[in-house]
Amino acid sequence: MEKEELISLYFEGKLSEAQEITFQQLMETDADFAEEVRYQENVKKAITLNERKQLKATLQSFETEKKTTGSFTKWLAAASIALVMISTYWYFNQTPDHNSLYAAYYQAYPNVIAPTVRSETKNDLQSQAFYAYDNGDYKKSAALFSEIHASQNEEYAVFYAALSLMEDNKHEEAIKLFDSFKSNKESRFSIYAEWYEALCYLKLNNKPAAIKLLKQIANEKNPQQETAQRLLKELN
Amino acid sequence: MSATNSIIDLLKKNDEKTIRTFYNDHKNKFVLFAKRYNINEFDSIDVYQDAFIALIENVKRGKTDDLKSSLSTYLFGIGKFMIFQKFKKNGQLHIADDVASIEIEEDLYSEDDVDLQVRLLQNGLDKLGEQCKKVLQLFYYEEKKLDEIQEQLGYTSKDVLKSQKSRCLKQLKELIKA
């Protein structure tokens, strides 16, 4: 029997007992034969790993698709709830209720740093932190972002740690972190840090502190200016 | 044909809708299950995906054709086994659960343990022609017998298929030499 045939039968799992013995003998005595078997074992391994990788990517794409649609829907829902609450407030409420104002104006800040795309290479601290954040596991994301800040001194980490704390109802702790942006007006987060800090004060019923911050935001040109002006009006 | 059988057939054909539905239908239950062992969602989804991949592999190799249990029970069996393996390795797990209810072969294809030739082959495979890819994929990955491949791909004789297969293997060998 040809050697090639023998190897093929080996991979098909169809070697007879006698063929099995020949096969083993050749493996020990015929270096070329052994080399060819090893080569084909490796082909099998390579194809298997490629197939798995491809399927893994497909499954991961199911997760990211859901995530994007998920957070978009959440965003829309938050926006429409905010609208309803604001209009309800206009019609029915004469005295400002800080909690409902907070709820009306508060929207989770999106993950703009590391869109959750999971791949083998990105299984690092940052991805884990944002994964937790995107999934609403704020206790975990707060801890992870603090860790990133401690080890890498990244300013985004402070910002998202504060947001996580806020989501976790730890507004006092969040304020401390937002405060750290005061010395760093250049930061792309500083205006949002002020805005969220104002909302923290609102939540804590500290109206003067909230107004002070909102006035700062309302008086300069920035993406939150109009919103801050609107909220100020409602507070006055 | 039973429901399980038709799902198996669709999975064999790589039907994306079936894969997606089957994947989504069991994910949350698995994540909940994994929580009992203090595994966070991030890790449990990762394990779930690997279990799912192993399931598809076994489906394609025909190992689930005579399955006595449902396919989802089978998937959970693999997943539990993987959790068990993973945490046994880390020395963190103390369960004497019903993990062994499904027999799972030891996986010989760990990513961590791959030599240079395999890496070269992984790239070389992409450069092969479609027909070669198909033949090798069916023979080595799906572990189909030559007779089945001959029928599936419509070869006039087994010998034609055999020489095609050895041509492909030679071609691949040349590709990784370059």
Interface residues (C-beta under 8 A of the other chain):
Chain A: E4 S8 F11 E12 G13 K14 Y39 Q40 N42 V43 K44 K45 A46 I47 T48 L49 N50 E51 R52 L55 K56 T58 L59 Q60 F62 E63 Q128 Y131 A132 N135 D137 K140
Chain B: E16 I19 R20 Y23 N24 N40 E41 F42 I45 Q49 D50 F52 I53 I56 E57 L108 Y109 E111 V114 D115 Q117 V118 R119 L121 Q122 G124 L125 D126 L136 Q137 F139 Y140 Y141 E143 K145 L146 K162 K165 S166 L169 L172 K173
